[in-house]
Amino acid sequence: MANITSPIPEKTIERLSEYRRTLLKCHAQGITHIFSHVLAGMHGITAVQVRRDLMLIGFSSDTKKGYDVKVLIDFINNILYSEQTMNMAIIGMGHLGQAVTKYFNGKGLKLRITAAFDVDKNKVGTTIDNIPCYHIDEFEERVEEMDISIAIVSLPTSQAATIVLPIINAGIKGVLNFTSVPLNFPQGIVVENYDITTLLEKVAYFVKVAEESNN
């Protein structure tokens, strides 16, 4: 693998993750090679963009046959993941938290949800989808004990800010925030604020624009 000395752009990382999922499906279907324009067509982008992304991470292949699907999957895996599986925790085991848990575990990723945290006495002390659920007061202790590096926040919006300090104190390295309130952390903690409402409103706006242009 090429020695990449500078961070890869965020949008490129997003596309690499999307390419990987598509390539895994192709591999499962017995497809051994794929051309850049075919991969591009599956993602609604240009072949030039695909080639630029792969060149950026130092990947080259026999363009006469297309990219070797299995080799490219492994190459992207080495870019996206550490050698060791990363442990994650879900904070808030409501409907969204449980849905996220079901989605991630069993996907064959080097990301594993190993613990859940909540304040609901009916959930604390139980196992939900094979994940032990602890009281939020145990968060810092369990993070260290279970070597957890990523936290997924799916708390009610009104409670979101209360988890910032425990996350900092626990030494969490990355946060995926599903609440509608942006969470701010010191430099050194990677945070992705994923506001479903904003994304839906963005989609709704462009649908409205498309409908108005057709009238």
Sine and cosine of phi, psi and omega as CSV:
sin_phi,cos_phi,sin_psi,cos_psi,sin_omega,cos_omega
0.00,0.00,0.58,-0.81,-0.01,-1.00
-0.91,0.42,0.51,-0.86,0.03,-1.00
-1.00,0.08,0.97,-0.23,-0.04,-1.00
-1.00,-0.04,0.91,-0.42,-0.12,-0.99
-1.00,-0.10,-0.28,0.96,0.00,-1.00
-0.85,-0.52,0.46,-0.89,-0.02,-1.00
-0.85,0.52,0.61,-0.79,0.05,-1.00
-0.99,0.17,0.67,-0.74,-0.01,-1.00
-0.82,0.58,0.54,-0.84,-0.05,-1.00
-0.83,0.55,-0.71,0.70,-0.03,-1.00
-0.90,0.43,-0.57,0.82,0.04,-1.00
-0.92,0.40,-0.66,0.75,0.04,-1.00
-0.87,0.50,-0.68,0.74,0.02,-1.00
-0.87,0.48,-0.69,0.73,-0.01,-1.00
-0.93,0.36,-0.60,0.80,0.03,-1.00
-0.88,0.48,-0.64,0.77,0.05,-1.00
-0.89,0.45,-0.65,0.76,0.01,-1.00
-0.93,0.37,-0.66,0.75,0.05,-1.00
-0.86,0.52,-0.70,0.72,-0.05,-1.00
-0.85,0.52,-0.71,0.71,-0.01,-1.00
-0.90,0.44,-0.65,0.76,0.04,-1.00
-0.91,0.42,-0.68,0.73,-0.01,-1.00
-0.90,0.43,-0.59,0.81,0.04,-1.00
-0.89,0.45,-0.64,0.77,0.04,-1.00
-0.91,0.41,-0.67,0.74,0.02,-1.00
-0.88,0.47,-0.70,0.72,-0.01,-1.00
-0.87,0.49,-0.65,0.76,0.01,-1.00
-0.91,0.42,-0.44,0.90,0.01,-1.00
-1.00,0.03,0.02,1.00,0.03,-1.00
1.00,0.04,0.17,0.99,0.04,-1.00
-0.98,0.19,0.83,-0.56,-0.09,-1.00
-0.99,-0.16,-0.45,0.89,-0.01,-1.00
-0.67,-0.74,0.47,-0.88,-0.01,-1.00
-0.54,-0.84,0.68,-0.73,0.04,-1.00
-0.99,0.11,0.41,-0.91,-0.03,-1.00
-0.87,0.50,-0.61,0.79,-0.05,-1.00
-0.94,0.33,-0.47,0.88,0.06,-1.00
-0.95,0.31,-0.72,0.69,0.04,-1.00
-0.88,0.48,-0.64,0.77,0.01,-1.00
-0.89,0.45,-0.68,0.73,-0.01,-1.00
-0.88,0.47,-0.54,0.84,0.02,-1.00
-0.94,0.34,-0.31,0.95,-0.04,-1.00
-0.90,-0.44,0.10,1.00,0.06,-1.00
0.93,0.37,0.50,0.87,0.03,-1.00
-0.79,-0.61,-0.04,-1.00,-0.02,-1.00
-1.00,-0.02,0.39,-0.92,0.07,-1.00
-0.89,0.45,-0.53,0.85,0.04,-1.00
-0.87,0.49,-0.66,0.75,0.00,-1.00
-0.90,0.43,-0.68,0.73,0.03,-1.00
-0.87,0.50,-0.74,0.68,-0.03,-1.00
-0.90,0.44,-0.61,0.79,0.04,-1.00
-0.89,0.45,-0.70,0.72,0.00,-1.00
-0.87,0.49,-0.70,0.72,-0.05,-1.00
-0.96,0.30,-0.56,0.83,0.08,-1.00
-0.91,0.41,-0.58,0.81,-0.02,-1.00
-0.89,0.46,-0.55,0.83,0.01,-1.00
-1.00,-0.07,0.11,0.99,0.09,-1.00
0.99,0.11,0.36,0.93,-0.03,-1.00
-0.99,-0.10,0.75,-0.66,0.09,-1.00
-0.72,-0.69,0.42,-0.91,-0.07,-1.00
-0.42,-0.91,0.12,-0.99,0.04,-1.00
-0.96,0.27,0.98,-0.22,-0.08,-1.00
-0.95,0.32,-0.25,0.97,0.04,-1.00
-0.94,0.35,-0.55,0.83,0.02,-1.00
-0.98,-0.19,-0.20,0.98,-0.13,-0.99
1.00,-0.03,0.00,-1.00,0.01,-1.00
-0.97,0.24,0.67,-0.74,0.12,-0.99
-0.94,0.33,0.90,-0.43,-0.13,-0.99
-0.86,0.51,-0.76,0.65,-0.05,-1.00
-0.91,0.42,-0.67,0.74,0.01,-1.00
-0.89,0.46,-0.67,0.74,-0.01,-1.00
-0.93,0.37,-0.62,0.79,0.07,-1.00
-0.85,0.53,-0.76,0.65,-0.02,-1.00
-0.89,0.45,-0.62,0.78,-0.01,-1.00
-0.90,0.44,-0.72,0.69,0.02,-1.00
-0.91,0.41,-0.62,0.79,0.07,-1.00
-0.82,0.57,-0.69,0.72,-0.02,-1.00
-0.92,0.40,-0.46,0.89,0.04,-1.00
-0.97,0.24,-0.71,0.70,-0.14,-0.99
-0.99,0.17,-0.54,0.84,-0.18,-0.98
-0.87,-0.49,0.44,-0.90,0.19,-0.98
-0.97,0.25,0.18,-0.98,0.04,-1.00
-0.91,0.42,-0.58,0.81,-0.01,-1.00
-1.00,-0.06,0.53,-0.85,0.08,-1.00
-0.90,0.43,0.69,-0.72,0.05,-1.00
-1.00,-0.02,0.75,-0.67,0.03,-1.00
-1.00,0.01,0.65,-0.76,-0.03,-1.00
-0.80,-0.60,0.35,-0.94,0.07,-1.00
-0.79,-0.62,0.62,-0.79,0.11,-0.99
-0.99,-0.14,0.79,-0.61,0.04,-1.00
-0.95,-0.32,0.96,-0.27,-0.07,-1.00
0.96,-0.27,0.97,-0.24,-0.07,-1.00
-0.95,-0.30,0.75,0.67,0.14,-0.99
-0.98,0.19,-0.34,-0.94,-0.03,-1.00
-0.86,0.51,-0.68,0.74,-0.02,-1.00
-0.92,0.39,-0.72,0.69,0.00,-1.00
-0.85,0.53,-0.68,0.74,0.01,-1.00
-0.93,0.36,-0.58,0.81,0.03,-1.00
-0.91,0.40,-0.66,0.75,0.02,-1.00
-0.90,0.44,-0.66,0.75,0.02,-1.00
-0.87,0.49,-0.71,0.70,0.00,-1.00
-0.90,0.44,-0.56,0.83,-0.03,-1.00
-0.94,0.34,-0.74,0.67,-0.12,-0.99
-0.96,0.29,-0.77,0.63,-0.09,-1.00
-0.94,0.34,0.70,-0.71,-0.02,-1.00
1.00,-0.01,0.08,1.00,0.00,-1.00
-1.00,0.02,-0.08,1.00,0.00,-1.00
0.98,0.22,0.30,0.95,0.03,-1.00
-1.00,0.06,0.30,-0.95,0.11,-0.99
-1.00,0.03,0.65,0.76,0.06,-1.00
-0.73,-0.68,0.78,-0.62,-0.09,-1.00
-0.68,-0.74,0.82,-0.58,0.09,-1.00
-0.98,0.18,0.88,-0.47,-0.09,-1.00
-0.93,-0.36,-0.24,0.97,-0.02,-1.00
-0.44,-0.90,0.48,-0.88,0.08,-1.00
-0.81,-0.59,0.44,-0.90,-0.03,-1.00
-0.70,-0.71,0.65,-0.76,-0.02,-1.00
-0.37,-0.93,0.09,-1.00,0.09,-1.00
-0.91,-0.41,-0.12,0.99,-0.02,-1.00
-0.94,0.34,0.88,-0.47,-0.05,-1.00
-0.89,0.45,-0.36,0.93,0.03,-1.00
-0.98,0.19,-0.23,0.97,0.01,-1.00
-0.95,-0.30,-0.63,0.78,-0.02,-1.00
-0.87,0.49,0.74,-0.67,0.00,-1.00
1.00,0.02,-0.02,1.00,0.02,-1.00
-0.96,-0.29,0.09,-1.00,0.09,-1.00
-0.90,-0.43,0.83,-0.56,-0.03,-1.00
-0.89,-0.45,0.89,-0.45,-0.06,-1.00
0.80,0.61,0.69,0.73,0.03,-1.00
0.94,0.35,0.24,0.97,0.02,-1.00
-0.92,-0.38,0.83,-0.56,0.03,-1.00
-0.93,0.37,0.69,-0.73,-0.01,-1.00
-0.95,-0.31,0.84,-0.54,-0.03,-1.00
-0.94,-0.35,0.29,-0.96,0.10,-0.99
-0.95,0.31,0.58,-0.81,-0.04,-1.00
-0.85,0.52,-0.42,0.91,0.04,-1.00
-0.90,0.44,-0.34,0.94,0.00,-1.00
-1.00,-0.03,0.08,1.00,-0.16,-0.99
-0.82,0.57,-0.83,0.56,-0.08,-1.00
-0.87,0.49,-0.67,0.75,0.00,-1.00
-0.90,0.45,-0.73,0.68,-0.06,-1.00
-0.94,0.35,-0.57,0.82,0.02,-1.00
-0.86,0.51,-0.71,0.70,0.02,-1.00
-0.93,0.38,-0.70,0.71,-0.05,-1.00
-0.89,0.46,-0.62,0.78,-0.10,-0.99
-0.98,-0.21,0.13,0.99,0.04,-1.00
0.80,0.60,0.80,0.60,-0.01,-1.00
-1.00,-0.02,0.76,-0.65,-0.05,-1.00
-0.90,-0.44,-0.26,0.97,-0.03,-1.00
-0.79,-0.61,0.69,-0.72,0.05,-1.00
-0.90,-0.44,0.71,-0.71,0.08,-1.00
-0.94,-0.33,0.89,-0.45,-0.10,-1.00
-0.99,-0.14,0.89,-0.45,0.03,-1.00
-0.77,-0.64,0.61,0.80,0.02,-1.00
-0.97,0.23,0.31,-0.95,0.19,-0.98
-0.86,0.52,0.56,-0.83,-0.06,-1.00
-0.80,0.60,-0.62,0.78,-0.04,-1.00
-0.90,0.43,-0.34,0.94,-0.05,-1.00
-0.97,-0.26,-0.09,1.00,-0.15,-0.99
-0.84,0.54,-0.71,0.71,-0.08,-1.00
-0.90,0.43,-0.39,0.92,-0.07,-1.00
-0.94,0.34,-0.29,0.96,-0.08,-1.00
-1.00,-0.07,-0.14,0.99,-0.07,-1.00
-0.87,0.49,-0.79,0.61,-0.05,-1.00
-0.90,0.44,-0.72,0.69,0.07,-1.00
-0.85,0.53,-0.61,0.79,0.03,-1.00
-0.89,0.45,-0.70,0.72,0.02,-1.00
-0.89,0.46,-0.75,0.66,-0.05,-1.00
-0.90,0.44,-0.51,0.86,-0.05,-1.00
-0.98,0.21,-0.24,0.97,0.00,-1.00
0.99,0.12,0.38,0.93,0.05,-1.00
-0.88,0.48,0.64,-0.77,-0.06,-1.00
-0.99,-0.14,-0.41,0.91,-0.05,-1.00
-0.54,-0.84,0.54,-0.84,-0.05,-1.00
-0.71,-0.70,0.76,-0.66,0.18,-0.98
-0.94,-0.34,0.91,-0.41,-0.13,-0.99
-0.97,-0.25,0.91,-0.41,0.00,-1.00
-0.99,-0.11,0.07,1.00,0.03,-1.00
-0.99,0.13,0.22,-0.98,-0.02,-1.00
-1.00,0.05,0.06,1.00,0.04,-1.00
-0.96,-0.28,0.87,-0.50,0.04,-1.00
-0.87,0.49,0.72,-0.69,0.03,-1.00
-0.96,-0.28,0.77,-0.64,-0.04,-1.00
-0.95,-0.30,0.71,-0.71,-0.02,-1.00
-0.76,-0.65,0.33,-0.94,0.03,-1.00
-0.91,0.42,0.31,-0.95,0.06,-1.00
-0.85,0.53,0.67,-0.74,-0.03,-1.00
0.93,-0.38,-0.32,0.95,0.09,-1.00
-0.94,-0.34,0.88,-0.47,0.00,-1.00
-0.99,0.17,0.79,-0.62,-0.01,-1.00
-0.77,-0.64,0.69,-0.72,0.08,-1.00
-0.84,-0.54,0.92,-0.39,0.02,-1.00
-1.00,0.00,0.91,-0.41,-0.10,-0.99
-0.92,-0.38,0.99,-0.11,-0.06,-1.00
-0.99,-0.12,0.97,-0.23,-0.06,-1.00
-0.88,0.48,-0.62,0.78,-0.01,-1.00
-0.88,0.47,-0.71,0.70,0.01,-1.00
-0.88,0.48,-0.67,0.74,0.00,-1.00
-0.90,0.43,-0.66,0.75,0.03,-1.00
-0.91,0.41,-0.65,0.76,0.03,-1.00
-0.91,0.41,-0.56,0.83,0.07,-1.00
-0.89,0.45,-0.72,0.70,0.04,-1.00
-0.88,0.47,-0.71,0.70,-0.02,-1.00
-0.87,0.49,-0.63,0.77,0.00,-1.00
-0.88,0.48,-0.74,0.68,-0.05,-1.00
-0.94,0.33,-0.49,0.87,0.13,-0.99
-0.90,0.44,-0.70,0.72,0.02,-1.00
-0.87,0.48,-0.70,0.71,0.01,-1.00
-0.88,0.47,-0.67,0.74,0.01,-1.00
-0.90,0.43,-0.67,0.74,-0.01,-1.00
-0.92,0.40,-0.66,0.75,-0.01,-1.00
-0.92,0.40,-0.57,0.82,-0.01,-1.00
-0.95,0.31,-0.36,0.93,0.00,-1.00
-1.00,0.00,-0.14,0.99,0.00,-1.00
-1.00,0.02,0.00,0.00,0.00,0.00
